[in-house]
Amino acid sequence: MVTGSARWDLEANKINQYVVGAGYVDDCFVLAANYVIAYNYSAGTTPPVLNKTYLLTIGLRSIGVNSVGF
Protein backbone atom coordinates (compact mmCIF):
# COMPACT_ATOMS: atom_id res chain seq x y z
CA MET A 1 0.00 0.00 0.00
CA VAL A 2 1.23 3.50 -0.81
CA THR A 3 -0.48 6.61 0.58
CA GLY A 4 -0.28 10.34 0.16
CA SER A 5 -2.35 13.30 1.25
CA ALA A 6 -2.42 17.05 1.63
CA ARG A 7 -4.46 19.19 4.05
CA TRP A 8 -5.76 22.69 3.25
CA ASP A 9 -5.92 25.43 5.94
CA LEU A 10 -9.13 27.40 5.30
CA GLU A 11 -8.06 30.40 7.41
CA ALA A 12 -4.58 30.78 5.90
CA ASN A 13 -5.83 29.69 2.44
CA LYS A 14 -2.74 27.47 2.01
CA ILE A 15 -1.76 23.83 2.26
CA ASN A 16 -0.56 23.15 5.81
CA GLN A 17 0.28 19.42 5.77
CA TYR A 18 1.70 16.80 3.43
CA VAL A 19 1.81 13.05 4.19
CA VAL A 20 3.66 10.35 2.25
CA GLY A 21 3.68 6.74 3.39
CA ALA A 22 4.03 3.09 2.52
CA GLY A 23 3.06 -0.09 4.27
CA TYR A 24 1.88 -3.66 4.24
CA VAL A 25 -1.58 -4.79 5.38
CA ASP A 26 -3.01 -8.31 5.34
CA ASP A 27 -5.69 -10.19 7.29
CA CYS A 28 -3.82 -10.13 10.60
CA PHE A 29 -0.73 -7.88 10.35
CA VAL A 30 -0.14 -4.14 9.74
CA LEU A 31 3.24 -2.49 9.14
CA ALA A 32 3.33 1.11 7.88
CA ALA A 33 5.69 4.09 7.79
CA ASN A 34 4.61 7.69 7.14
CA TYR A 35 6.47 10.97 6.75
CA VAL A 36 4.46 14.06 7.75
CA ILE A 37 5.42 17.66 6.98
CA ALA A 38 3.19 20.24 8.72
CA TYR A 39 3.23 24.05 8.63
CA ASN A 40 1.78 26.30 11.36
CA TYR A 41 0.83 29.71 10.00
CA SER A 42 0.76 32.80 12.24
CA ALA A 43 -0.93 36.13 11.68
CA GLY A 44 0.93 38.74 9.68
CA THR A 45 4.06 38.17 7.65
CA THR A 46 5.72 35.77 10.12
CA PRO A 47 7.13 32.74 8.25
CA PRO A 48 5.38 29.42 8.94
CA VAL A 49 6.76 27.05 11.57
CA LEU A 50 7.81 23.73 10.01
CA ASN A 51 7.28 20.41 11.82
CA LYS A 52 8.58 17.10 10.37
CA THR A 53 7.46 13.77 11.85
CA TYR A 54 8.13 10.11 11.07
CA LEU A 55 5.34 7.73 12.08
CA LEU A 56 5.79 3.96 12.41
CA THR A 57 2.73 1.73 12.85
CA ILE A 58 2.95 -1.96 13.80
CA GLY A 59 -0.02 -4.08 14.67
CA LEU A 60 -1.66 -7.46 14.96
CA ARG A 61 -5.34 -7.06 14.17
CA SER A 62 -6.50 -9.52 16.84
CA ILE A 63 -4.46 -7.75 19.59
CA GLY A 64 -4.29 -4.10 18.53
CA VAL A 65 -2.34 -1.48 16.60
CA ASN A 66 0.36 0.77 18.05
CA SER A 67 1.91 3.88 16.46
CA VAL A 68 5.13 5.68 17.38
CA GLY A 69 6.12 9.13 16.11
CA PHE A 70 9.63 10.55 16.17
N, C-alpha and C positions, 0 to 999 in steps of 0.2 A: 504494500500500500504506500502511496506517495500522497502527501497533502500539502496544501498551500492556502493561505488566506490573507486578506487585508481588511483592516477595520477603519471606517471613516468617522472622524470627529465632526459632529454637526455644528458645534459651537465655533471651532477653529476653521471649519470648512477645508480640512486637510486630512490625508491619511495619517493615522497615529499608531498603527501597528501592522507589522508583517510577520507571518509565520510560515516556516518551511519545515517539513518533516518527512520522515520515512519510518516504516515499521512493518511488522509481521503480525498477522492476526489469524488464528484458526479456531477450532471449536473449543479449545480449552486453554490456550496460551496467548498472551499479548506481550509484545516487545516493540516499543516505539521510541524514537528520538525526535525532538523538535527544537528548532532554533527560533527564538522570538526576539524581534527588534521592536521596541515601543518608544514613542516620543511623547513627552508631556509638554504641552504648549502653555505658556503663561500670557498674561495680558501685555499688550504693548509690543515693543520690538525686541524683547528678550529672546535669545535663541532657544530652541526647544532642548529639553533635557533628554538625553539618550539613555536607554536602559536595554542591555542585551542579556538574554537568559537562555540557558540550555536546559531542556526538560527531558528526563528519562523516565519512561513508564514501563514497569514490568508487572505482569499479573497472571494469575491462574484464575480462570473464570469461576471455578467452584469455591475458591477461597476468598479472592478479592484482588483488587488492582491497587498498586501503590505508585505514586509519582514523586520524583525528586527533582528540584530545580537548583541549578548552580550557575 
